[in-house]
Amino acid sequence: MGDEDAYGRLVALQRDPYPAYARARDEPGLAYSEELGGRLVTRQADVREVLRRPEDFSSANALTPDVMPAPEALAELGKGPGGGPVVVTADGAEHLRLRAPLTRGLSASRVAAAVPFITARAEALVDAFADAGRAELMRQYAKRLPGETVGHLLGLDPADVPAAVHGSYRAEELLFRPLPVQEQILAARDMVALQWLLLEYAQERHRKPGTDLCTEIVQAIAPDAGEEGLTPQQRGEVVSNLQNLLIAGHLTTTALIATTLYHLLRNRSQWDLLCADPALIPAAIEEAARYDTAVQGFRRVTTRPVTLAGVELPAGEVLFVAYGAANRDPAAVDRPEVFDITREPVRHLAFGHGVHSCPGSQLAREQLRITLETFTRRLPGLRLDPDGGPVEMLPTMIHRSPRALPVTW
C-alpha cells in the first residue's frame, strides 16, 4: 500500500505541480521533494545559476525514469541496438559532440526551409475535420503535425512516420508511467522495433548520405565509419540519438501546441483577442510557453560540494530543476499566475538556458505559430466542447499536456 500511496502523491504532483512549486519557493533554501527524489530548484535566479554551471551540476541523471521498468522489460530493451549516450544526459566535450549535428540540422535556414511543408500539413490536418463541427485535437492534430514535421526533417518515409511516433510514445510510457509488467514488456518491444527502424535509416544514410538530419547525425557520430558500416558502438550511439531527437522533437511540441490551445480556449477572452489581432501570435507563443511549460524540468546531480540558494550541497546531491516553477516566480514575472498574451515580453525558461538549451526551440515556435495562424483564420469560433467533460492533464513532468482536447465550433 505504501508504494501505491507514494505513486498517488507523484501523480497528484504531476497533474498540477504549481501549488508545490509555490510552497517550495516560500521555503528558505531548497525544499526537498520526496515524490521527485531530490531537492526542488524553483526560483528563476537559482534555476539559471544551475543551468549556467554544467560542470558543477551534471546532466547525467536528466532522464532518470519516474517509474523504473521491471526486469522483464529491461531484458526486452537489451535486445535493441540502442543504448549509447544522448545529448540530454551528456556533459562537457561529449555533449558538444552530440549536440553539434542538432545545431546544424535545426538551424534557422533548415527550419525556414521546412515551413512550407509544416504549413501544408497543418492545412491538410484541419481540412480533415473542418466540416465536422467538432474534433479531438490531441489525436487529430497535436499528435500529428510535430511527428510528421520531425519525420520530414529526419528524412523518414511518410509511411514509417506513424510507427516512429507510436514507438516514441511507448518509450515515454515505459519510462514515465506505471504499467503492468506485461504492458511494460509490450512497450519495450515497441521501443526496440523503433530502434531497429532507425538503424535501417542510419545504415542507409551511411551508405548513401542525404541532406537530412539523419545524415547529419550519422556523419557526426560515425565520421570514420568505413565501407564495412557502423561499428556496434556507433550503431548504439546513432540509434539512441535519433530516438532521443524523435521523442524530444515531437512529443514536446505536441505538448506545447495542445497546452497553448487549451489555455487560449479556457481563457475565452484571450482567444477572441488573438482572433481579432493575429499580430499577437508571437506574444501568445511566449506567454503560453511560460505559463504552462511543456518540459517542467530536468534532474541534475552535483559533481562536487557546492552552495546553491544558501544551502551547502555535497557531491552526488540530486536536484529537480523546475523550469515551470521558475517561469511563475513572482520575483521574475509580474502576475505570474495570470495567462495574458498582452503582457510585455518576459524572460522565461520554457526552452531551457545555457549549453543545454533546446536546439529545436525555433522549430517548435514555428509549428505553434503556423498552428495559431491556421486555427484563428479558419476556426475562429473554436471552443472547448461542453459535452467533452473537464480537460485532464497527463501526469508527467516532461511532456505536460492534456490527455484529450475535445473542441467544437
Buried (B, 14 or more C-beta within 10 A) or exposed (E): EEEEEEBEEBBBBBEEBBEBBBEBBEEEEBBBBEBBBBBBBBBBEBBBBBBEBBEBBBBBBBBBEBBEBBEEBBEBBEEBBBBBBBBBBBBEEEBEBBBBBBEBBBBEEBBEEBBEEBBEBBEEBBEEBEEEEEBBBBEBBBBBBBBBBBBBBBBBEEEBBEBBBBBBBBBBBBBBBBBEEEBBBBBBBBBBBBBBBBBEBBBBBBEEEEEBBBBBBBBBBBEEBEEEEBEEEBBBBBBBBBBBBBBBBBBBBBBBBBBBBBBBBEBEEBBEBBBEEEEBBBBBBBBBBBBBBBBBBBBBBBBEEBEBBEEEBEEEBBBBBBBBBBBBBEEBBEEBEEBBBEBEEBEBBBBBBEBBEBBBBBBBBBBBBBBBBBBBEBBEEBEBBEEBEEBEBBBBBBBBBBEBBBBBB
